[in-house]
Amino acid sequence: MIPQQSLARAVPAADDLAFERLVEPLLHPGFDLACAVLRDRAAAEDAVQEAAVRAWRAFPTLRDQGRARAWFLKIVLNQCRATMRTRWWRSHLLADHVEGETASADAGAELRIDLERALQVLSREQRAVLFLAYQMDLPQEEIARILDVRLGTVKSRLHRAVARLRSALPSSPEHLP
C-alpha cells in the first residue's frame, strides 16, 4: 500500500485532470443516491465527499472508463453503508423528518409527505434500487453492477420495493410504477 504522503506523487497531474473530468458529472447523481439511501442531506454530502476521495485513490485501478458511472456510484453506495454502520448514525436516526415540506391543502405536498413516510418503511437496499431505477433511469444491468448483485436480484428487489411502497401509501397509489 502506498503511504498517504506519497500517494499524491504516485498519480500524475494528467491523471488528476482525467479523474476530475470523469467524476465531476457523477457527483450530483452520487449525491442524489446518497440522499435516497441515507435520508439526510448533510450525511449524504459527507458520504459523497468521502466516496470521491476513495475514488481518486482507486482511479489508477479503473480499467474500463465506460463503466465509470457504475464504478463511482458503487463507491458512493459502499460509503453510505459504512456511514450507516457507525455508532453515531444509529444514535442519530431521523424519524418522520421531511425536509422543507409541510402538510398543506396542496395535494402535491401531501403526496410528497405520504411518499416520504412510505419510503421510510423500505430497507436501504430497496430505496437504493428504486432510486437507481426510477430517479436515475438506469438499466437493470447497470443497477446490478452498482449494487454488486445478480440481475435477478435487482428485478425481485424492484418488484418487492414497489409492492411494499404501494401498500405503505395511505391513498390510492395509481401514480406509482
Residue, then its C-alpha position, 0 to 999 in steps of 0.5 A: m500500500i502506498p503511504q498517504q504522503s506519497l500517494a499524491r506523487a504516485v498519480p500524475a497531474a494528467d491523471d488528476l485532470a482525467f479523474e476530475r473530468l470523469v467524476e465531476p458529472l457523477l457527483h450530483p447523481g452520487f449525491d442524489l443516491a446518497c440522499a435516497v439511501l441515507r435520508d439526510r442531506a448533510a450525511a449524504e454530502d459527507a458520504v459523497q465527499e468521502a466516496a470521491v476521495r476513495a475514488w481518486r485513490a482507486f482511479p489508477t485501478l479503473r480499467d474500463q472508463g465506460r463503466a465509470r458511472a457504475w464504478f463511482l456510484k458503487i463507491v458512493l453506495n459502499q460509503c453510505r453503508a459504512t456511514m450507516r454502520t457507525r455508532w453515531w448514525r444509529s444514535h442519530l436516526l431521523a424519524d418522520h423528518v421531511e425536509g422543507e415540506t409541510a402538510s398543506a391543502d396542496a395535494g402535491a405536498e401531501l403526496r410528497i409527505d405520504l411518499e416520504r413516510a412510505l419510503q421510510v418503511l423500505s430497507r436501504e437496499q430497496r430505496a437504493v434500487l428504486f432510486l437507481a431505477y426510477q430517479m436515475d433511469l438506469p438499466q437493470e444491468e447497470i443497477a446490478r453492477i452498482l449494487d454488486v448483485r445478480l440481475g435477478t436480484v435487482k428485478s425481485r428487489l424492484h418488484r418487492a420495493v414497489a409492492r411494499l411502497r404501494s401498500a405503505l401509501p395511505s391513498s390510492p397509489e395509481h401514480l406509482p410504477 
